Each structure stands twice: as structure tokens, then as C-alpha cells.
Amino acid sequence: MNPFNLQQMLGQAKEMQEQMQTKLAATVVEASSGGGAVTVKMNGKKELLKLTIDPAAVASLSGLNPDVEMLEDLITAAINEAGRRAEEILKQSMQGMLGGLNLPPGLF
């Protein structure tokens, strides 16, 4: 194989990777749990951008036996759902970019 072609291919791969990283950073997904008690926004790189807790959910913690564990579970569920949505966007983007390369199934 011609070394120039290999360098050119590596350069194209690096450029594609940079484009993908930029696209993922700009993509925002949102998920909520507890009927909207907790909402999170996450970018396509799975970085948490914003966490919103409904004041009513916080007010429920002011009693004698606050259910902090429930609020923690709602936060965890919202973050995990946003992560799944970000992962799905990543898979779709990768398939779109690599679809023409005829890679083996299950690679992405």
C-alpha cells in the first residue's frame, strides 16, 4: 500500500473524529423522571449540562422523615436515561459516518 494513501486516510479519520467530537458536544438531550420532578440535560459526550429539581420535590424533604433516597433515585434515573439517549445519538452518528465502509455487523 502506498504510504501517502495511508497518511491521507489517517488524516481523514482524524478529521472525521474531530467533526464527531464537535457534533457530540453541540448535541443536547434531555430526560426527566418522577413525572418531571427531576430533569437533566446532557450533551452527546455524556457530560451533564444541567440538573433541575422541581421545588415541590424539595419541599417533600422538609418533613420529619424526608425521603432523600427517593430523590436520589429520581436523579439517578434521569441521568441514566439521558445517557442512554446520548449513546443512541452516538450510535446513529457513527453508523451514518461509517455506513459506507462495509464494516462487520455489531462493531458499533
N, C-alpha and C positions, 0 to 999 in steps of 0.2 A: 504494500500500500504506500502511496505517495505521502511522505511526511508533511508536505504542505497541506494536503487534503485533511489529514488528521488534525493538524493545528487549526485549520479552518473550522472543522467540525467541533472541536473543543471550544473554540471561540463562540460559535453559535450556541452551543449548550450553555455556556456561561451567561450569554446574553439572555437566553430563554429563562434561566434560573433567576436572574436579576429582575426580569419582567414579572415573573411569577411572584417573587417576594414583594414587589411594589403593589401588584394587584391584590395580594392577600392582605397586606397592611391597610389597603384602602377599602376592603370589603368588610362590612359590618353586619353581624347577625344579632338578633335579639331573641331572648327566650324568657318565659316567666313561669312561676309556679304558685300554687296556693291561690288560684283564681286571680292572679295579678298582685298578690301580696309582696312578691319579690320579682324584680325584673333585672336582667343583666344584658349588657351589650358587650360583644366580644368581636375582635377583628378576625380575619381569616388566618392569622398566625396564632390564634388561640390566646391572645393577650386580652385580659379583662379590661374593658374600657370604662365601664360604668356599672355600678350596683345601686339599685333603687329599692328601698323598702317602704311600703305603704305605712304611713303613720298609724293606721289602725292596727297593723301587725305589731308595732312597737308598743302601742297603748295596751295591748293584751298582755304585755310582760310586766305591767305595773302592779299586778295583784300579789296576793300572799304567796302563791305558788306559780311563779312565771314559768311558762313553757319555752324556755330558751332552746331546748333540744329541737322542738318543732320548727322554730325559726331557722336554726342551723340547718335542719333537713331541707327546708324550702330553699335556702340559699344554695346548698349543695346541688339540689335537683335542677335549679335554674342554670347554674354554671355548667353542669354536665350536659344539659340539653343544648345550650349554646355551643359547647364544644363539639357535640355531635353534628350540629348544623354547619359549623365551620369545617369540620372534617369532610362532610358531604360536598361542600363547595370546593374544597381542595381536590377531592377525587374527580369531580366533574371537570375542573380546570385542567388537571393533569391528563385526563382522557382526551380532552379537546386538543391539547398541545401535542400529545404523543400518539394520537389515534392513527396517524398515517404511517407510523413506524413499524406496524405489524409485530408488536411485542407479544410474548406469550400471555394467555389469559391469567388473571389473578395476580399479576405483577403489581398492579395498583388497585 
